[in-house]
Structure formats: C-alpha cells, structure tokens
Amino acid sequence: MVNLYLICSLLMAALFIISTSAQFDDPDWYFWIPLYAGAAYVNLMNLIGTSSSKITTNVGSIILASGEFLASKVILEHYSGESVSVGILSMNMKERVVREKIGSVLVILCMILQVSAGTEFNKDPAKKMRLDVASSTKYGMAILVCIGYGLSAVFLMYHENEIKF
C-alpha cells in the first residue's frame, strides 16, 4: 500500500521547491528563498532519512520559527500602510502580501506536522523505516497538500496576469 505521508511530503517538497524558484525576482528574496528551500529540505529529509532525525527536527524547528517571523513581518507590513486596502483575512492572490501570508502559513503548518513526525521518528527509529506517523500528521499533510495546490491552481488560472509586486 502506498504511504499517504510519503506522497504528501513529496508533494509539499515539490511545492516548496517551485516556490523557491519563484522568489528570485522578489524584493526580499533573501527571506523567502531560505524559508522555502528549508521547508523542502525538511520534507525530503524526513522521507529519505540520510541525516539524523534529530538534525532534521532541529532544522524544522528553525524553519518553523522563521515562518512565524515572516508571517509577523507580513502582518506588520499590512498594518504599516503598504497594503491597507487589502484586509488581513483577504485571499486576493493578486497582492504580494497575501501571497507571502499564505506562503508563510503553509510553511508554518507543514513544519508543525514535520517536526511532529520527526519527534515520533526520534522516539522509535523503526517508525522511520516504515514512515509510520500519527493519523493526525498523515491527514494533516493531505489537507495541507489540497490547500497548497488548490490555492496555487486558482492563482495560476485566474490571477497570474494581474500580479502586483
């Protein structure tokens, strides 16, 4: 049987790699490229396990903290007047702050799930070999994949030509 956690981690790693490549023309790329690349790294390392689960869990915790920092940065930018016309709960993907908000929240949620899986792997290395994680982690990753790819599809189909930087 195909492992749901395996598929979802691969899909999230792919989404974060694509997000990394899209950041090269961003004015604050130096924040976002390491965030997305680190998130892709954690997703892949939890799968292939060539490095220690403890190292991967620690990197995941650092990426989680970075995601929280960048989410705070985006919220502060919103209230500083740069994009006051866009509500903080807005899903208007044409606006840069909305795309950054969604990206940072996806990273935060994914890292919470990956750090949780890494903690399980640290406690029982046999689970790592089987990629056996809690149901909440497995289904949380599936929901995250649906949200991440769903929002990306909507953005690419309807808003790509209307992007505001």
C-alpha positions as CSV (number, residue, x, y, z in Angstrom):
1,M,0.0,0.0,0.0
2,V,1.2,3.5,-0.8
3,N,2.0,5.6,2.2
4,L,0.0,8.8,2.3
5,Y,2.6,10.6,4.4
6,L,5.3,9.8,1.7
7,I,3.2,11.1,-1.1
8,C,2.1,14.3,0.8
9,S,5.7,15.0,1.9
10,L,7.0,14.7,-1.7
11,L,4.2,16.9,-3.0
12,M,4.9,19.6,-0.3
13,A,8.6,19.4,-1.1
14,A,7.9,19.9,-4.8
15,L,5.6,22.9,-4.0
16,F,8.2,24.5,-1.8
17,I,10.9,23.9,-4.5
18,I,8.7,25.7,-7.0
19,S,8.0,28.4,-4.5
20,T,11.7,28.8,-4.0
21,S,12.3,29.3,-7.7
22,A,9.6,31.9,-7.9
23,Q,11.3,34.1,-5.3
24,F,14.3,35.2,-7.3
25,D,12.5,38.3,-8.6
26,D,11.1,39.2,-5.2
27,P,12.4,42.4,-3.5
28,D,13.0,40.5,-0.2
29,W,14.1,37.2,-1.7
30,Y,16.8,36.7,1.0
31,F,14.0,35.9,3.5
32,W,11.8,33.7,1.3
33,I,14.3,31.5,-0.6
34,P,15.9,30.1,2.6
35,L,12.4,29.6,4.1
36,Y,11.0,27.6,1.2
37,A,14.3,25.8,0.5
38,G,14.5,24.8,4.2
39,A,10.9,23.6,4.2
40,A,11.6,21.4,1.1
41,Y,14.7,20.1,2.8
42,V,12.8,19.0,5.9
43,N,10.1,17.3,3.9
44,L,12.7,15.4,1.9
45,M,15.0,14.5,4.8
46,N,12.1,13.1,6.9
47,L,11.5,10.8,4.0
48,I,14.9,9.6,2.9
49,G,16.5,9.7,6.3
50,T,20.1,10.1,5.2
51,S,20.7,12.5,8.0
52,S,19.8,12.2,11.7
53,S,16.1,12.7,12.5
54,K,17.3,15.0,15.4
55,I,19.1,17.2,12.9
56,T,16.1,17.3,10.6
57,T,13.8,18.1,13.6
58,N,16.1,20.9,14.7
59,V,16.2,22.4,11.1
60,G,12.4,22.0,11.0
61,S,12.1,24.0,14.3
62,I,14.3,26.7,12.9
63,I,12.3,26.9,9.7
64,L,9.1,27.0,11.8
65,A,10.5,30.0,13.8
66,S,11.5,31.7,10.5
67,G,8.0,31.1,9.1
68,E,6.5,32.7,12.2
69,F,8.9,35.6,11.9
70,L,8.0,36.2,8.3
71,A,4.2,35.8,9.0
72,S,4.6,38.6,11.6
73,K,6.6,40.7,9.1
74,V,3.8,40.3,6.5
75,I,1.2,41.3,9.1
76,L,3.2,44.3,10.2
77,E,3.6,45.3,6.5
78,H,-0.1,45.1,6.2
79,Y,-0.7,47.4,9.1
80,S,2.1,49.8,8.2
81,G,0.1,51.1,5.3
82,E,1.8,49.3,2.4
83,S,-1.4,47.4,1.6
84,V,-4.1,48.7,3.9
85,S,-6.7,48.3,1.1
86,V,-6.2,44.5,1.4
87,G,-7.8,43.0,4.6
88,I,-5.6,40.8,6.8
89,L,-8.0,37.9,6.1
90,S,-8.1,38.6,2.3
91,M,-7.4,35.8,-0.1
92,N,-6.8,38.2,-3.0
93,M,-3.8,36.5,-4.6
94,K,-3.0,39.4,-6.8
95,E,-1.5,41.2,-3.8
96,R,2.1,40.4,-2.7
97,V,1.4,40.5,1.0
98,V,-1.5,38.0,0.6
99,R,0.8,35.6,-1.3
100,E,3.5,36.0,1.3
101,K,1.0,35.5,4.1
102,I,-0.3,32.3,2.6
103,G,3.2,31.0,1.9
104,S,4.4,31.6,5.4
105,V,1.3,30.0,6.9
106,L,1.8,26.9,4.6
107,V,5.4,26.6,5.8
108,I,4.4,27.0,9.5
109,L,1.7,24.3,9.3
110,C,3.9,22.0,7.3
111,M,6.8,22.4,9.8
112,I,4.5,21.7,12.7
113,L,3.5,18.4,11.1
114,Q,7.0,17.5,10.0
115,V,8.6,18.3,13.4
116,S,5.8,16.2,15.0
117,A,6.8,13.3,12.7
118,G,10.5,13.8,13.3
119,T,9.8,13.7,17.1
120,E,8.0,10.3,16.6
121,F,10.9,9.1,14.5
122,N,13.4,10.1,17.2
123,K,11.4,8.1,19.8
124,D,11.1,5.0,17.7
125,P,13.6,4.6,14.8
126,A,11.5,1.6,13.5
127,K,8.7,4.0,12.7
128,K,11.2,6.0,10.5
129,M,11.9,2.9,8.4
130,R,8.1,2.4,7.8
131,L,7.3,6.1,7.7
132,D,4.7,5.3,10.3
133,V,3.3,8.6,11.7
134,A,0.2,9.5,13.7
135,S,-3.1,9.8,11.7
136,S,-3.3,13.5,12.6
137,T,0.0,14.1,10.9
138,K,-0.8,12.0,7.9
139,Y,-4.2,13.5,7.3
140,G,-3.0,17.0,8.2
141,M,-0.4,16.7,5.5
142,A,-3.1,15.6,3.0
143,I,-5.2,18.6,3.9
144,L,-2.2,20.9,3.5
145,V,-1.4,19.4,0.1
146,C,-5.0,20.1,-1.1
147,I,-4.9,23.6,0.2
148,G,-1.5,24.4,-1.1
149,Y,-2.1,23.0,-4.6
150,G,-5.7,24.3,-4.7
151,L,-4.6,27.8,-4.0
152,S,-1.8,27.6,-6.5
153,A,-4.1,26.3,-9.2
154,V,-6.6,29.1,-8.6
155,F,-3.9,31.7,-8.6
156,L,-2.3,30.4,-11.8
157,M,-5.7,30.0,-13.6
158,Y,-7.2,33.4,-12.6
159,H,-4.7,35.8,-11.3
160,E,-1.3,35.2,-12.9
161,N,-1.6,38.1,-15.4
162,E,-2.8,40.5,-12.7
163,I,0.1,40.1,-10.2
164,K,1.1,43.2,-8.1
165,F,4.6,43.3,-6.7
